[in-house]
Amino acid sequence: MAETESLADWMSNLNEKFTKIPLSQLAIPGSHDAMAYSLDMDSSVLEPEKLKALDKMFSTFLRPIVKKWGTAQEKNISEQLDAGMRYFDLRVAGKPESSDLFFYHGLYTTMTVKEGMTELEKWLGQHTKEVVILAFSHFKEMSDDQHTELTNFLKEHFKTKLCPKPQVPSLKDCWESGYQVILSYDNRKVDDPVLWPRIEYWWADNSDPKEVISYLNDQKQKGRPEGLFVAGLNLTFDGNDMLLYLTKSLKEKTMLAYPLLLDWVKEQHPGSDKESVNIIAGDFVGVNSFAQDIIKLNNADSGS
């Protein structure tokens, strides 16, 4: 257990020189589809499109399959934070029959956005030197009013913990100003000093780990973006795959791929040069050495 405890405060334990460089030059573990641990079997299918159309007739058959392939995490938000995650991919959808907003991945989550953010804020209050990057994107079934309502809630909820854009801060900057949250909101209609634009996410859109690695290496050759960016280690399966592998699950496929993916992680380095990485996001975080391997990259060259 000591390993997990030490990851709950890994930022405050970093070698001092890493606390003075922008967060975009650190290696940061991230959670892809972070809230997909609380999918609701009673909710309608939101995606993939192919299965959404079949849901009305075959919901009892389909929903367990969509849940098996949509469940991308097993640990709740506090457990993911304890396991070292500092970037969260958050997908939000409105529900016709509810005034609340929910997360989703294939199905809606049972947890509302307000409940998830309340849990996260409470954790930050107990770990005041840890900084998280929240990426809200892939909005579905949301009106302009709901976007306004959500952004107002987030600003009111995190208050002075929100780091204003556009300068990527260092940990030291954050500590001195009391910032703990970088809030990225991928909606062009919303403009606000504390809402950061979309964070680039390198998504291979492939179910083969070798192809995912090959895609990430190609992206690295093109050079890194200016600010924060994410290399996605997640495998992607479409509706056809789900129906093809009825007896399998996203977890089974992901865990088989992880040894190869983690070998790739261990070869990476953070920094400002063309081939450096920044945030690395994956599925089923906290069940293997994913976070440790990424955090270690920061200290790999601490003698330089």
C-alpha positions in Angstrom: 0.0 0.0 0.0 2.9 2.4 0.6 3.4 2.7 -3.1 -0.2 4.1 -3.6 0.2 6.4 -0.6 3.3 7.9 -2.0 1.6 8.6 -5.4 -1.2 10.6 -3.7 1.3 13.4 -3.2 3.8 12.7 -5.9 3.8 16.3 -7.2 4.8 17.7 -3.8 7.5 15.1 -3.6 9.1 15.9 -6.9 12.8 16.9 -7.2 12.8 20.7 -6.7 14.0 21.5 -10.3 10.8 19.9 -11.7 8.6 22.2 -9.6 10.0 25.2 -11.4 9.3 24.2 -15.0 5.9 24.5 -16.8 3.5 21.6 -16.2 3.7 21.0 -20.0 7.3 19.8 -19.5 6.5 17.2 -16.9 5.4 13.6 -17.4 1.9 13.4 -16.0 -0.3 10.3 -15.7 -3.9 10.7 -16.9 -7.2 8.9 -16.9 -9.0 8.3 -20.2 -12.8 8.3 -19.9 -12.1 8.9 -16.2 -15.7 8.5 -15.0 -16.5 5.3 -16.9 -16.5 3.3 -13.8 -20.1 4.1 -12.8 -22.0 3.2 -16.0 -25.7 2.9 -15.6 -27.3 -0.2 -17.1 -30.7 1.4 -16.9 -29.6 4.3 -19.2 -30.2 4.4 -22.9 -27.2 3.7 -25.2 -25.6 7.0 -26.3 -22.9 5.6 -28.5 -21.7 4.0 -30.8 -24.3 5.1 -33.3 -24.6 1.6 -34.8 -25.8 0.2 -31.4 -27.8 3.3 -30.4 -30.2 2.6 -33.2 -30.7 -1.0 -32.0 -31.1 -0.1 -28.3 -34.9 0.5 -28.5 -35.5 -3.1 -29.6 -32.7 -5.0 -28.0 -31.8 -3.1 -24.8 -31.7 -6.1 -22.5 -29.2 -7.8 -24.8 -27.2 -4.7 -25.8 -26.7 -2.8 -22.7 -24.6 -5.4 -20.8 -22.3 -5.5 -23.9 -22.0 -1.7 -24.1 -21.3 -1.6 -20.4 -18.5 -4.3 -20.7 -16.9 -2.3 -23.5 -17.6 1.1 -22.1 -16.3 0.5 -18.6 -12.8 2.0 -19.1 -12.0 2.5 -15.4 -12.6 0.5 -12.3 -11.4 2.9 -9.6 -13.5 5.8 -8.5 -12.2 9.4 -8.8 -10.6 9.6 -5.3 -8.9 6.2 -5.9 -7.6 7.4 -9.2 -6.2 10.6 -7.6 -4.6 8.4 -4.9 -3.1 6.3 -7.6 -1.3 9.4 -9.1 -3.7 10.5 -11.9 -3.6 14.2 -12.5 -5.3 14.5 -15.9 -9.0 13.6 -16.3 -10.8 13.1 -19.6 -14.4 14.1 -18.7 -17.3 13.6 -21.2 -20.6 15.1 -20.3 -24.1 14.6 -21.5 -27.5 16.0 -20.8 -30.4 13.5 -20.1 -33.8 14.4 -21.5 -35.6 13.2 -18.4 -33.3 14.9 -15.8 -32.1 18.4 -15.0 -28.7 17.0 -13.9 -25.7 16.5 -16.2 -24.0 13.1 -16.3 -20.7 11.7 -17.6 -21.0 9.0 -20.2 -19.1 6.4 -22.3 -21.5 4.3 -24.3 -24.0 4.6 -21.5 -24.7 7.4 -19.0 -23.0 7.2 -15.6 -25.0 6.8 -12.4 -22.9 9.7 -10.9 -23.8 13.2 -11.8 -21.2 15.8 -12.8 -21.8 17.7 -9.5 -21.3 14.6 -7.4 -18.0 13.8 -9.3 -16.6 17.3 -9.0 -17.6 17.5 -5.3 -15.6 14.3 -4.6 -12.6 15.7 -6.5 -12.7 19.1 -4.8 -12.8 17.4 -1.4 -9.7 15.4 -2.3 -7.9 18.5 -3.4 -8.6 20.1 0.0 -6.7 17.2 1.6 -3.8 17.4 -0.9 -3.1 21.1 -1.3 0.1 20.8 -3.3 -1.4 18.5 -6.0 -2.6 20.1 -9.3 -5.1 18.5 -11.6 -6.0 19.1 -15.3 -9.7 18.6 -16.0 -10.6 18.2 -19.7 -14.3 18.6 -20.4 -15.1 17.6 -23.9 -17.3 15.3 -26.2 -20.5 17.1 -25.0 -23.7 15.4 -26.0 -27.4 16.4 -25.7 -26.5 19.7 -24.2 -28.1 23.1 -24.8 -26.3 26.5 -24.6 -28.0 27.1 -21.3 -26.7 23.8 -19.9 -23.2 24.8 -21.0 -23.6 28.1 -19.2 -25.0 26.3 -16.1 -22.1 23.8 -16.1 -19.3 26.4 -16.5 -20.9 28.6 -13.8 -21.1 25.6 -11.5 -17.4 24.7 -12.1 -16.2 28.3 -11.6 -18.3 28.6 -8.4 -17.2 25.2 -7.2 -13.5 25.5 -7.6 -13.3 29.3 -7.1 -9.8 30.5 -6.4 -8.3 27.0 -7.1 -8.8 27.7 -10.8 -5.6 28.6 -12.7 -6.2 31.3 -15.4 -5.0 30.8 -18.9 -3.0 31.1 -21.1 0.4 30.7 -19.4 1.1 27.1 -18.4 2.2 27.4 -14.8 4.9 25.5 -12.9 4.0 23.7 -9.7 5.8 26.5 -7.8 3.5 29.1 -9.5 0.5 27.1 -8.5 1.6 26.6 -4.9 2.3 30.3 -4.6 -1.1 31.3 -5.9 -3.2 28.5 -4.4 -4.1 27.1 -7.9 -5.0 23.4 -8.0 -7.1 23.1 -11.2 -6.5 23.7 -14.8 -9.9 23.6 -16.4 -10.1 22.9 -20.2 -13.5 23.3 -21.8 -13.8 22.2 -25.4 -16.7 24.4 -26.5 -16.0 27.4 -28.8 -19.1 29.3 -27.6 -17.7 29.5 -24.1 -15.0 32.1 -23.4 -13.7 32.8 -20.0 -10.3 33.7 -18.4 -10.3 30.6 -16.3 -11.6 28.2 -19.0 -8.7 26.8 -21.1 -9.2 25.7 -24.7 -9.2 22.1 -25.8 -6.0 20.2 -24.9 -4.6 18.3 -27.8 -5.1 14.5 -27.5 -3.2 12.1 -29.7 -5.8 9.4 -30.3 -4.8 6.4 -32.5 -8.4 5.1 -32.9 -7.1 1.6 -33.1 -7.6 -1.7 -31.2 -4.1 -3.0 -31.8 -1.5 -1.9 -29.3 1.3 -2.1 -31.9 -0.7 0.3 -34.1 -1.3 2.6 -31.2 2.5 2.8 -30.5 3.3 3.3 -34.1 0.8 6.2 -34.3 2.2 7.8 -31.2 5.7 7.6 -32.6 4.6 9.2 -35.8 3.0 12.0 -33.9 6.2 12.5 -31.9 8.2 12.9 -35.2 5.9 15.8 -36.1 6.9 17.5 -32.9 5.1 18.3 -29.7 2.4 21.1 -29.4 3.3 24.3 -27.5 1.4 23.7 -24.3 -0.2 20.8 -22.5 -0.9 17.7 -24.6 -1.9 14.1 -24.2 -0.6 10.9 -25.7 -3.5 8.4 -25.5 -2.5 4.8 -24.7 -6.1 3.7 -24.9 -7.3 1.0 -27.4 -10.5 1.8 -29.3 -13.2 -0.8 -30.3 -16.2 0.1 -32.4 -19.7 -1.4 -32.5 -18.6 -4.1 -34.9 -15.8 -5.2 -32.5 -18.2 -5.3 -29.6 -20.5 -7.6 -31.4 -17.6 -9.7 -32.8 -16.0 -10.2 -29.3 -19.2 -10.9 -27.4 -17.5 -12.9 -24.7 -14.6 -10.4 -24.3 -14.4 -7.0 -22.6 -12.4 -3.7 -22.9 -10.6 -4.7 -19.6 -9.5 -8.0 -21.0 -8.2 -6.5 -24.2 -6.5 -3.6 -22.4 -4.7 -5.7 -19.8 -3.3 -7.9 -22.5 -1.9 -4.9 -24.3 -0.5 -3.1 -21.3 3.0 -4.8 -21.1 3.7 -3.6 -24.6 2.3 -0.1 -23.9 4.3 0.2 -20.7 7.5 -0.7 -22.5 6.8 2.3 -24.8 6.2 4.5 -21.7 9.6 3.6 -20.2 11.4 4.8 -23.3 9.8 8.3 -23.2 11.1 11.6 -21.7 9.4 14.8 -20.6 10.8 18.2 -21.4 10.6 20.9 -24.1 12.3 19.3 -27.1 10.5 18.0 -30.1 10.2 14.4 -29.1 9.2 14.9 -25.4 5.9 13.7 -24.0 3.7 15.4 -21.4 0.4 13.8 -20.2 0.1 10.1 -20.9 -3.5 8.8 -20.5 -4.8 5.2 -20.3 -7.7 3.0 -19.3 -7.9 0.9 -16.1 -5.4 3.2 -14.3 -4.2 2.2 -10.8 -4.2 -1.5 -11.5 -0.6 -1.8 -12.6 2.7 0.3 -12.8 1.2 2.8 -15.3 1.4 5.8 -13.0 4.7 4.9 -11.4 6.3 4.4 -14.8 5.2 7.8 -16.0 6.1 9.7 -12.8 9.5 8.0 -12.8 10.3 9.7 -16.2 10.5 13.0 -14.4 13.3 11.8 -12.1 15.1 9.9 -14.8 17.2 12.9 -15.8 17.2 14.7 -12.5 20.9 14.6 -12.5 21.2 16.6 -15.7 
